[in-house]
């Protein structure tokens, strides 16, 4: 399964509705990421262990893909 970015508000909203989560849970997640600079769901202790595991299965904080790699003898650009 390809994980969705946690910053995709639509997907996160859909996730919370499916699981009937309280709206403050989204706020807790964003507070962990932006205020506490925590990008590992397992370290987000303000969330229950079950929720951390569920969020980690479906989302990632950073979703970067390599588009192109350019190399020469002195430099590598990604």
Helices and strands as residue ranges (DSSP letters): E 4-5, H 9-18, H 24-30, I 31-35, G 41-43, H 49-58, E 59-60, E 70-71, E 76-77
